[in-house]
Amino acid sequence: MSQRSSHSSSGHSCYSGASGVTSNGSQYGFNSTGNHFCTRGDSSAQGGAYHYSNANGSYYYQNANGSTYYANPNTGYARYTPPTQNPRNGK
């Protein structure tokens, strides 16, 4: 049985496990390099809203408004990109 993951945002929750679809239609799973992903609905940016929790402890969000956020707690690095600077915005 899949378990709800500890990372959720804006009312969207993901599940850990091989892959699947949540009750709200979010897809989740792992990519070929072992990073967990979860879709989070529509976005003004190409690719929709989603997040990755990477095997190295870092994480990446593309939000509904087209902004992005990347952080690596292991190094202390974090970067926010506003919607106007995301090259995927404007579909």
Contacts in CASP RR format, 6 or more apart in sequence:
PFRMAT RR
TARGET T0000
AUTHOR 0000-0000-0000
METHOD contacts of the structure
MODEL  1
MSQRSSHSSSGHSCYSGASGVTSNGSQYGFNSTGNHFCTRGDSSAQGGAY
HYSNANGSYYYQNANGSTYYANPNTGYARYTPPTQNPRNGK
2 15 0 8 1.000
2 16 0 8 1.000
2 17 0 8 1.000
2 20 0 8 1.000
3 15 0 8 1.000
3 16 0 8 1.000
3 17 0 8 1.000
4 13 0 8 1.000
4 14 0 8 1.000
4 15 0 8 1.000
4 16 0 8 1.000
5 13 0 8 1.000
5 14 0 8 1.000
5 15 0 8 1.000
5 16 0 8 1.000
5 28 0 8 1.000
5 36 0 8 1.000
5 38 0 8 1.000
5 53 0 8 1.000
7 14 0 8 1.000
7 38 0 8 1.000
7 51 0 8 1.000
7 53 0 8 1.000
7 59 0 8 1.000
8 14 0 8 1.000
9 40 0 8 1.000
9 51 0 8 1.000
9 61 0 8 1.000
10 40 0 8 1.000
10 63 0 8 1.000
10 64 0 8 1.000
12 24 0 8 1.000
12 26 0 8 1.000
12 38 0 8 1.000
12 40 0 8 1.000
12 41 0 8 1.000
12 49 0 8 1.000
13 22 0 8 1.000
13 26 0 8 1.000
14 22 0 8 1.000
14 26 0 8 1.000
14 28 0 8 1.000
14 36 0 8 1.000
14 38 0 8 1.000
14 51 0 8 1.000
15 22 0 8 1.000
15 28 0 8 1.000
16 28 0 8 1.000
16 36 0 8 1.000
17 28 0 8 1.000
17 29 0 8 1.000
17 30 0 8 1.000
18 29 0 8 1.000
18 30 0 8 1.000
19 27 0 8 1.000
19 28 0 8 1.000
19 29 0 8 1.000
19 30 0 8 1.000
20 27 0 8 1.000
20 28 0 8 1.000
20 29 0 8 1.000
21 27 0 8 1.000
21 28 0 8 1.000
22 28 0 8 1.000
25 39 0 8 1.000
26 38 0 8 1.000
26 39 0 8 1.000
26 40 0 8 1.000
26 41 0 8 1.000
27 38 0 8 1.000
27 39 0 8 1.000
28 36 0 8 1.000
28 37 0 8 1.000
28 38 0 8 1.000
28 39 0 8 1.000
29 36 0 8 1.000
29 37 0 8 1.000
29 38 0 8 1.000
30 36 0 8 1.000
30 37 0 8 1.000
31 37 0 8 1.000
31 52 0 8 1.000
33 55 0 8 1.000
34 55 0 8 1.000
35 52 0 8 1.000
35 53 0 8 1.000
35 54 0 8 1.000
35 55 0 8 1.000
36 52 0 8 1.000
36 53 0 8 1.000
36 54 0 8 1.000
37 50 0 8 1.000
37 51 0 8 1.000
37 52 0 8 1.000
37 53 0 8 1.000
38 50 0 8 1.000
38 51 0 8 1.000
39 48 0 8 1.000
39 49 0 8 1.000
39 50 0 8 1.000
40 48 0 8 1.000
40 49 0 8 1.000
40 50 0 8 1.000
40 51 0 8 1.000
40 63 0 8 1.000
40 64 0 8 1.000
41 48 0 8 1.000
41 49 0 8 1.000
41 50 0 8 1.000
41 64 0 8 1.000
42 48 0 8 1.000
42 49 0 8 1.000
42 64 0 8 1.000
43 49 0 8 1.000
43 50 0 8 1.000
43 62 0 8 1.000
43 63 0 8 1.000
43 64 0 8 1.000
43 65 0 8 1.000
43 66 0 8 1.000
44 64 0 8 1.000
44 65 0 8 1.000
44 66 0 8 1.000
44 83 0 8 1.000
44 89 0 8 1.000
44 90 0 8 1.000
44 91 0 8 1.000
45 62 0 8 1.000
45 66 0 8 1.000
45 68 0 8 1.000
45 83 0 8 1.000
45 86 0 8 1.000
45 88 0 8 1.000
45 89 0 8 1.000
45 90 0 8 1.000
45 91 0 8 1.000
46 88 0 8 1.000
46 89 0 8 1.000
46 90 0 8 1.000
46 91 0 8 1.000
47 62 0 8 1.000
47 88 0 8 1.000
48 62 0 8 1.000
48 64 0 8 1.000
49 61 0 8 1.000
49 62 0 8 1.000
49 63 0 8 1.000
49 64 0 8 1.000
49 66 0 8 1.000
50 61 0 8 1.000
50 62 0 8 1.000
51 59 0 8 1.000
51 60 0 8 1.000
51 61 0 8 1.000
51 62 0 8 1.000
52 59 0 8 1.000
52 60 0 8 1.000
53 59 0 8 1.000
54 60 0 8 1.000
56 72 0 8 1.000
56 74 0 8 1.000
57 72 0 8 1.000
57 73 0 8 1.000
57 74 0 8 1.000
58 70 0 8 1.000
58 71 0 8 1.000
58 72 0 8 1.000
58 73 0 8 1.000
58 74 0 8 1.000
59 70 0 8 1.000
59 71 0 8 1.000
60 68 0 8 1.000
60 69 0 8 1.000
60 70 0 8 1.000
61 68 0 8 1.000
61 69 0 8 1.000
61 70 0 8 1.000
62 68 0 8 1.000
62 86 0 8 1.000
62 88 0 8 1.000
63 69 0 8 1.000
65 83 0 8 1.000
66 83 0 8 1.000
66 86 0 8 1.000
66 88 0 8 1.000
66 89 0 8 1.000
67 80 0 8 1.000
67 81 0 8 1.000
67 82 0 8 1.000
67 83 0 8 1.000
67 86 0 8 1.000
68 80 0 8 1.000
68 81 0 8 1.000
68 86 0 8 1.000
69 78 0 8 1.000
69 79 0 8 1.000
69 80 0 8 1.000
69 81 0 8 1.000
70 77 0 8 1.000
70 78 0 8 1.000
70 79 0 8 1.000
71 77 0 8 1.000
71 78 0 8 1.000
71 79 0 8 1.000
72 78 0 8 1.000
83 89 0 8 1.000
END
